[in-house]
């Protein structure tokens, strides 16, 4: 049999439903957004012996996992998180970290542009690049832009702690799975002419080729990179000339094939 209290509750619910009154809302505790960016409230950042790190990645779940991994090491403390290049620069200027970890494939201005900007403003601060690309050309371009290390995201969770220690100690770090390919790429490039036509493209031109290959229009690319459409068209013209293509349509076709072959 139902208790008097249960009968009373059910009667109250039926009365509310009949009168059209909504049920009273029960407040629930809301956890803070662990996936948001900005300055991180991390007590370890106040310790003088702690290596302070800013992590820049526009994939919140991956970034959150990476931050947890870094903070699990007694010597490291993540003091800032960012999802874009402008936000990252603001944080770096404010926090003056010992190291920045940046995703190569950021939306908007990419990881290479951010690396160059940070290197120009903070020449002594190490930069470790993370990337979904396991091709040596991206690692070589990252190192030329001023990065101190390059880790593929496939290897990141297993090797990022080692990578951070290496670059903090002043050494260059490359993912083990691609280190030999990068060395071969650099050595062979000095001995033989390039077999990949895109090697002749600038970092910006390669970024625009990649975005064209993903189906982005000129206006969308311009907005993402904070450039004018005319500037994007000029870069596209340079791509056309360097790749020996006839027109913008051929550039688009080449870009789609190139991006598709790389799983983009």
C-alpha positions as CSV (number, residue, x, y, z in Angstrom):
1,X,0.0,0.0,0.0
2,X,1.1,3.5,-0.7
3,X,2.0,5.7,2.2
4,X,0.2,8.9,3.1
5,X,3.2,11.0,1.9
6,X,3.3,9.2,-1.5
7,X,-0.5,9.7,-2.0
8,X,-0.1,13.4,-1.1
9,X,2.8,13.9,-3.6
10,X,0.8,12.3,-6.4
11,X,-2.3,14.4,-5.7
12,X,-0.1,17.5,-5.8
13,X,1.3,16.5,-9.2
14,X,-2.2,15.9,-10.6
15,X,-3.4,19.3,-9.3
16,X,-0.4,21.1,-10.9
17,X,-1.0,19.3,-14.2
18,X,-4.7,20.1,-14.2
19,X,-4.1,23.8,-13.4
20,X,-1.5,24.1,-16.1
21,X,1.2,25.3,-13.7
22,X,4.7,24.1,-14.4
23,X,6.5,21.9,-12.0
24,X,8.9,23.8,-9.7
25,X,12.4,23.7,-11.1
26,X,15.0,21.9,-8.9
27,X,18.4,23.5,-9.1
28,X,21.3,21.2,-9.8
29,X,24.9,22.0,-9.2
30,X,26.6,22.9,-12.5
31,X,30.2,21.9,-12.9
32,X,32.6,24.5,-14.3
33,X,33.3,24.3,-18.0
34,X,36.5,22.2,-18.0
35,X,36.7,22.6,-21.8
36,X,36.9,26.4,-22.0
37,X,40.0,28.4,-22.7
38,X,41.8,31.3,-21.0
39,X,44.0,31.5,-17.9
40,X,43.9,28.3,-15.9
41,X,43.5,28.4,-12.1
42,X,46.4,26.0,-11.3
43,X,48.2,26.3,-8.0
44,X,51.2,24.6,-9.5
45,X,51.8,27.7,-11.7
46,X,52.8,29.6,-8.6
47,X,55.7,27.2,-7.8
48,X,59.0,28.6,-8.9
49,X,60.4,25.2,-10.0
50,X,57.3,24.4,-12.2
51,X,57.6,24.5,-16.0
52,X,54.6,26.8,-17.0
53,X,52.9,25.8,-20.3
54,X,50.3,27.3,-22.6
55,X,48.4,24.8,-24.7
56,X,46.8,25.9,-28.0
57,X,44.4,23.6,-29.7
58,X,40.9,24.1,-31.2
59,X,39.7,20.6,-30.3
60,X,38.5,21.0,-26.7
61,X,38.3,17.3,-25.8
62,X,41.8,16.6,-27.1
63,X,43.1,19.8,-25.4
64,X,41.5,18.8,-22.1
65,X,43.1,15.3,-22.2
66,X,46.5,16.8,-23.1
67,X,46.2,19.3,-20.2
68,X,45.4,16.6,-17.8
69,X,48.4,14.5,-18.9
70,X,50.8,17.5,-18.6
71,X,49.5,18.4,-15.2
72,X,49.9,14.8,-14.0
73,X,53.7,15.4,-14.1
74,X,55.0,17.1,-11.0
75,X,57.3,19.3,-13.0
76,X,54.8,20.7,-15.4
77,X,51.8,23.1,-15.0
78,X,49.4,24.3,-17.6
79,X,48.7,27.9,-16.9
80,X,46.7,28.8,-20.0
81,X,44.6,27.3,-22.7
82,X,43.6,28.8,-26.1
83,X,41.7,27.7,-29.2
84,X,43.0,30.3,-31.6
85,X,46.2,32.1,-32.6
86,X,45.0,35.6,-31.4
87,X,43.9,34.2,-28.1
88,X,47.2,32.3,-27.7
89,X,49.2,35.5,-28.3
90,X,47.2,37.4,-25.7
91,X,47.8,34.6,-23.1
92,X,51.5,34.3,-23.9
93,X,52.0,38.0,-23.5
94,X,50.1,37.9,-20.2
95,X,51.5,34.7,-18.7
96,X,55.1,34.6,-20.1
97,X,55.2,30.8,-20.0
98,X,58.3,28.6,-20.3
99,X,56.8,26.7,-23.3
100,X,53.9,26.9,-25.8
101,X,52.4,23.7,-27.3
102,X,50.4,24.5,-30.5
103,X,48.2,22.6,-32.9
104,X,49.4,23.0,-36.4
105,X,45.9,22.9,-37.8
106,X,44.2,25.8,-35.9
107,X,41.2,27.4,-37.5
108,X,41.9,30.9,-38.7
109,X,45.6,31.8,-38.6
110,X,47.3,28.4,-38.4
111,X,50.0,27.0,-36.1
112,X,52.8,27.9,-38.4
113,X,51.8,31.6,-38.4
114,X,51.4,31.5,-34.6
115,X,54.8,29.9,-34.3
116,X,56.5,32.6,-36.4
117,X,54.7,35.4,-34.4
118,X,55.7,33.9,-31.0
119,X,59.3,33.3,-32.2
120,X,59.6,37.0,-33.4
121,X,58.2,38.3,-30.1
122,X,59.7,35.7,-27.7
123,X,62.7,34.3,-29.4
124,X,63.9,32.3,-26.4
125,X,60.6,30.6,-25.6
126,X,60.4,27.0,-27.0
127,X,57.5,26.0,-29.2
128,X,56.3,22.4,-29.5
129,X,54.0,21.7,-32.5
130,X,51.3,19.0,-32.5
131,X,49.9,17.9,-35.8
132,X,47.6,15.3,-37.4
133,X,50.0,15.2,-40.3
134,X,52.7,12.5,-40.3
135,X,54.3,13.7,-43.5
136,X,57.9,15.1,-43.1
137,X,57.1,18.2,-45.1
138,X,54.9,19.6,-42.3
139,X,57.6,18.8,-39.7
140,X,60.3,20.5,-41.7
141,X,58.1,23.6,-42.3
142,X,57.4,23.7,-38.6
143,X,61.1,23.6,-37.7
144,X,61.9,26.2,-40.3
145,X,59.1,28.5,-38.8
146,X,60.9,28.3,-35.5
147,X,59.4,25.3,-33.6
148,X,61.7,23.3,-31.4
149,X,59.8,20.0,-31.8
150,X,57.1,18.3,-33.8
151,X,54.8,15.6,-32.4
152,X,52.1,13.8,-34.3
153,X,48.8,13.6,-32.5
154,X,48.9,9.8,-32.9
155,X,52.0,9.8,-30.8
156,X,51.2,12.8,-28.6
157,X,49.8,11.1,-25.5
158,X,52.6,8.6,-25.5
159,X,55.5,11.0,-26.1
160,X,54.5,14.5,-25.3
161,X,56.0,14.5,-21.7
162,X,59.4,13.4,-23.2
163,X,59.1,16.0,-26.0
164,X,58.5,18.8,-23.5
165,X,61.5,17.8,-21.4
166,X,63.7,17.6,-24.6
167,X,62.7,21.1,-25.9
168,X,62.9,22.7,-22.5
169,X,66.5,21.3,-22.3
170,X,67.3,23.0,-25.6
171,X,67.1,20.0,-27.9
172,X,65.0,19.4,-31.0
173,X,62.4,16.7,-30.7
174,X,60.6,14.7,-33.4
175,X,58.1,11.9,-33.1
176,X,60.0,8.6,-33.3
177,X,57.6,7.4,-36.1
178,X,58.8,10.1,-38.5
179,X,62.2,11.3,-37.3
180,X,64.1,9.3,-39.9
181,X,61.8,10.5,-42.7
182,X,62.4,14.1,-41.7
183,X,66.1,13.7,-41.7
184,X,66.0,11.9,-45.0
185,X,63.8,14.7,-46.4
186,X,66.2,17.4,-45.3
187,X,69.3,15.6,-46.5
188,X,67.9,14.5,-49.9
189,X,66.5,17.9,-50.5
190,X,70.0,19.2,-50.6
191,X,71.2,16.5,-53.0
192,X,68.3,16.1,-55.4
193,X,65.6,18.4,-56.8
194,X,62.2,18.3,-55.0
195,X,59.8,15.7,-56.4
196,X,56.8,17.3,-54.6
197,X,55.7,20.5,-56.4
198,X,54.1,21.9,-53.2
199,X,57.6,22.1,-51.7
200,X,58.0,25.3,-53.7
201,X,54.9,26.9,-52.1
202,X,55.3,29.3,-49.2
203,X,53.8,28.3,-45.8
204,X,50.8,30.6,-46.5
205,X,50.3,29.3,-50.0
206,X,50.3,25.7,-48.7
207,X,47.8,26.7,-46.1
208,X,45.5,28.2,-48.7
209,X,45.9,25.2,-51.0
210,X,44.9,23.0,-48.2
211,X,41.8,25.1,-47.5
212,X,40.8,25.1,-51.2
213,X,41.2,21.4,-51.1
214,X,38.7,21.2,-48.2
215,X,36.2,23.1,-50.3
216,X,36.5,26.6,-48.7
217,X,35.7,29.5,-50.9
218,X,37.9,32.6,-51.3
219,X,35.7,34.8,-49.0
220,X,35.6,32.1,-46.3
221,X,39.4,31.7,-46.5
222,X,39.9,35.4,-46.3
223,X,37.7,35.7,-43.2
224,X,39.4,32.8,-41.4
225,X,42.9,34.1,-42.1
226,X,42.0,37.7,-41.4
227,X,43.1,38.7,-44.9
228,X,41.3,40.4,-47.8
229,X,39.8,38.3,-50.6
230,X,42.1,40.1,-53.0
231,X,45.1,38.8,-51.0
232,X,43.8,35.3,-51.2
233,X,43.3,35.6,-54.9
234,X,46.9,36.8,-55.3
235,X,48.2,33.8,-53.3
236,X,46.0,31.5,-55.5
237,X,47.6,33.1,-58.6
238,X,51.1,32.3,-57.2
239,X,50.0,28.8,-56.5
240,X,48.8,28.4,-60.0
241,X,52.1,29.7,-61.4
242,X,54.3,27.5,-59.1
243,X,52.3,24.4,-59.8
244,X,52.1,25.2,-63.5
245,X,48.3,25.1,-63.7
246,X,46.2,26.8,-66.3
247,X,43.5,28.5,-64.2
248,X,41.7,28.7,-60.9
249,X,39.6,25.7,-61.7
250,X,42.7,23.6,-62.2
251,X,44.0,24.9,-58.9
252,X,40.8,23.7,-57.2
253,X,40.9,20.3,-58.8
254,X,44.6,19.9,-57.9
255,X,43.9,21.0,-54.3
256,X,41.0,18.6,-53.8
257,X,43.1,15.7,-55.1
258,X,46.1,16.7,-53.0
259,X,44.0,17.1,-49.8
260,X,42.1,13.9,-50.5
261,X,45.3,11.9,-50.8
262,X,46.3,13.1,-47.4
263,X,43.0,12.3,-45.7
264,X,42.0,15.9,-45.1
